[in-house]
Amino acid sequence: MLTQAGDDRRQQYTGIKMAETKKLLRALAGETQDVPPVWLMRQAGRYLPEYRATRAEAGDFLSLCYTSDLAAEVTLQPIRRYGFDAAILFADILLIPDALGADLWFVTGEGPRLSTTTTPADMAKLKGKDDIHDHLAPVYETVRILSRELPEETALIGFAGAPWTVATYMIAGRGTPDQGPAHKLMAEDRATFEALMERLTGATIEYLSKQVEAGAEVVKIFDSWAGSLKGEDFDRYALEPARRITQEMKARFPGLPVIAFPREAGEKYIGFAKATGADCVALDNSIDADWGAANVQADGCVQGNMNPGLMVTGGQALIDETRRIRAAFSGGPHIFNLGHGITPDADPENVTIMLEALRG
Ligand SMILES: Cc1c2[nH]c(c1CCC(=O)O)Cc1[nH]c(c(CCC(=O)O)c1C)Cc1[nH]c(c(CCC(=O)O)c1C)Cc1[nH]c(c(C)c1CCC(=O)O)C2
C-alpha cells in the first residue's frame, strides 16, 4: 500500500520538473548550473564528532542503521553543518542480505562479516524478494522522518548496493581486495551465482520502491566493485542489473531520477547511462575529469569526482582541485562529489574550504 508521501511523490514525478527548485533535481533533469549542486559520499560518517557521539549512543553501527530517529539524526548532521544540496539516507548496502536472512555483523576497525551464500542449500535458506520489508521497516521510517525534517531545498537520496557488489560480500562473507570468491563461484557454479544475482535484483527493486514510497526523491545504485568485472561479465552482471533496476523503478515511479555508480568501470563508463536509462553516472577518482566530460557527460549528468584524500590533506591543492573539477564539468549537468566516500581521517574544516572554493 502506498503511503501519503508515496502518493504525493508519484504525482510529483509526473511533470513539474520545470518548476523544480532543488539544485540536485535540476542537475538530474539535465540543467547546466553555474554553481553545481554538491554532496559527499559518506557525508554522515566518522570524520564528524557529532556522528561519533550519536553512534556511541546507538551502541554499534547496525543499531544506528535500524534506530530510525538516530539514523535520521546522523543523516541531518552534515546538512546542518554544511548545507549540502542533498542528504543521503543513512543505512548500508548490506542491510539487504541481513533482511534476506544472512547473518551480518561489523567488526570494529575491520569491516563487515556475513554468513556465506555459496551453495543451492544456502540459497534455499534465504527469504524471497518480497519478504524483506518487516526487517527493513525502520529504514523506511528513517526516510519518512527525513522527508518531513529536511530543508525544502535539500533533495533526499535513497540507495541500495548493486547486485554484484552485494553478492561479493555475501559469497565471501566479508570484503575482499579482488572479489576472488565471487569470481570463483561465477566460474564454478554459475547457476547458484545467477540465482543469487536474481534474488538480489528483485529484492533491490522492492527495497528501493519502499524508499521512494516513504519519500526518497532520487535513488542511487552503488556498484563499488563493478571494476573487477571485465568485458562480457561487466555487461551481464553490472550493466544488465543496473538497467533492469532502473527501468523497473522508472516504470513504477515515472520520472524518478536514478544515479548509477559503476565504480572503476573505466572505458565501460562510456554509454552506461544510455544503456541503463540512468539519469546520472557517478565517476570515481581514477577518471580524468576532462575525459569524463568529453566521454560521459556528453550523454547527460555526471557526478564526481574529487579524490577523497584531498579532504585529509587540504591546503591550496584542495582549492585548486575543486575549481579544476568544477571547470572541467562546467559545460553540462554536474553534481559535485568525491570519487569515493569521505574517510574517517578527513578534516571537517576541509569540507568548508572545498564548499567555499566551489560556491564562492
Ligand atoms: C561497499 C559499501 C558498504 N556500504 C556502502 C558501500 C558502497 C559505497 C562504498 O564503496 O563505500 C554504502 C554506504 N555505507 C554507508 C552509507 C550511508 C550514506 C552516506 O553517508 O554515504 C552508504 C551509502 C554508511 C556506512 N557504512 C559503514 C560506515 C562506517 C561504520 C562505522 O560508523 O563504524 C558508514 C558510515 C560500514 C561499512 N559498510 C560497508 C563496509 C565495507 C563498511 C566498513 C568500512 C568502513 O568502516 O568504512 C559496505
The ligand as a MOL file (V3000), in Angstrom:
LIG
                    3D

  0  0  0     0  0            999 V3000
M  V30 BEGIN CTAB
M  V30 COUNTS 48 52 0 0 0
M  V30 BEGIN ATOM
M  V30 1 C 30.7500 -1.2850 -0.0580 0
M  V30 2 C 29.7550 -0.4540 0.7180 0
M  V30 3 C 29.3220 -0.6950 2.0600 0
M  V30 4 N 28.4230 0.3080 2.3660 0
M  V30 5 C 28.2660 1.1490 1.3130 0
M  V30 6 C 29.0640 0.6730 0.2560 0
M  V30 7 C 29.1150 1.2620 -1.1370 0
M  V30 8 C 29.9130 2.5050 -1.2120 0
M  V30 9 C 31.3790 2.3360 -0.9950 0
M  V30 10 O 32.0350 1.6680 -1.8240 0
M  V30 11 O 31.8610 2.8940 0.0010 0
M  V30 12 C 27.3660 2.3000 1.1820 0
M  V30 13 C 27.1040 3.1430 2.3610 0
M  V30 14 N 27.5200 2.9610 3.6600 0
M  V30 15 C 27.0510 3.9640 4.4380 0
M  V30 16 C 26.2370 4.8120 3.6260 0
M  V30 17 C 25.4150 5.9340 4.2200 0
M  V30 18 C 25.1890 7.1090 3.4700 0
M  V30 19 C 26.3940 8.0230 3.2240 0
M  V30 20 O 26.6530 8.8950 4.0800 0
M  V30 21 O 27.0030 7.9470 2.1350 0
M  V30 22 C 26.3010 4.3190 2.3250 0
M  V30 23 C 25.6890 4.8650 1.0580 0
M  V30 24 C 27.3000 4.1520 5.8630 0
M  V30 25 C 28.4430 3.4580 6.4840 0
M  V30 26 N 28.7890 2.1530 6.3320 0
M  V30 27 C 29.8460 1.8470 7.1560 0
M  V30 28 C 30.1970 3.0230 7.8820 0
M  V30 29 C 31.2690 3.1120 8.9420 0
M  V30 30 C 30.7620 2.3530 10.1360 0
M  V30 31 C 31.0500 2.9620 11.4880 0
M  V30 32 O 30.4800 4.0120 11.8470 0
M  V30 33 O 31.8050 2.3060 12.2010 0
M  V30 34 C 29.3190 4.0360 7.4640 0
M  V30 35 C 29.2440 5.4450 7.9740 0
M  V30 36 C 30.4710 0.5000 7.3190 0
M  V30 37 C 30.7270 -0.2810 6.1080 0
M  V30 38 N 29.7980 -0.6070 5.1640 0
M  V30 39 C 30.4020 -1.3280 4.1590 0
M  V30 40 C 31.7640 -1.5160 4.5030 0
M  V30 41 C 32.7760 -2.2260 3.6430 0
M  V30 42 C 31.9470 -0.8890 5.7300 0
M  V30 43 C 33.1950 -0.9020 6.5660 0
M  V30 44 C 34.2240 0.0270 6.0630 0
M  V30 45 C 34.2560 1.2960 6.8900 0
M  V30 46 O 34.3050 1.1390 8.1340 0
M  V30 47 O 34.2680 2.3810 6.3180 0
M  V30 48 C 29.7160 -1.8120 2.9590 0
M  V30 END ATOM
M  V30 BEGIN BOND
M  V30 1 1 1 2
M  V30 2 2 2 3
M  V30 3 1 2 6
M  V30 4 1 3 4
M  V30 5 1 3 48
M  V30 6 1 4 5
M  V30 7 2 5 6
M  V30 8 1 5 12
M  V30 9 1 6 7
M  V30 10 1 7 8
M  V30 11 1 8 9
M  V30 12 2 9 10
M  V30 13 1 9 11
M  V30 14 1 12 13
M  V30 15 1 13 14
M  V30 16 2 13 22
M  V30 17 1 14 15
M  V30 18 2 15 16
M  V30 19 1 15 24
M  V30 20 1 16 17
M  V30 21 1 16 22
M  V30 22 1 17 18
M  V30 23 1 18 19
M  V30 24 2 19 20
M  V30 25 1 19 21
M  V30 26 1 22 23
M  V30 27 1 24 25
M  V30 28 1 25 26
M  V30 29 2 25 34
M  V30 30 1 26 27
M  V30 31 2 27 28
M  V30 32 1 27 36
M  V30 33 1 28 29
M  V30 34 1 28 34
M  V30 35 1 29 30
M  V30 36 1 30 31
M  V30 37 2 31 32
M  V30 38 1 31 33
M  V30 39 1 34 35
M  V30 40 1 36 37
M  V30 41 1 37 38
M  V30 42 2 37 42
M  V30 43 1 38 39
M  V30 44 2 39 40
M  V30 45 1 39 48
M  V30 46 1 40 41
M  V30 47 1 40 42
M  V30 48 1 42 43
M  V30 49 1 43 44
M  V30 50 1 44 45
M  V30 51 2 45 46
M  V30 52 1 45 47
M  V30 END BOND
M  V30 END CTAB
M  END
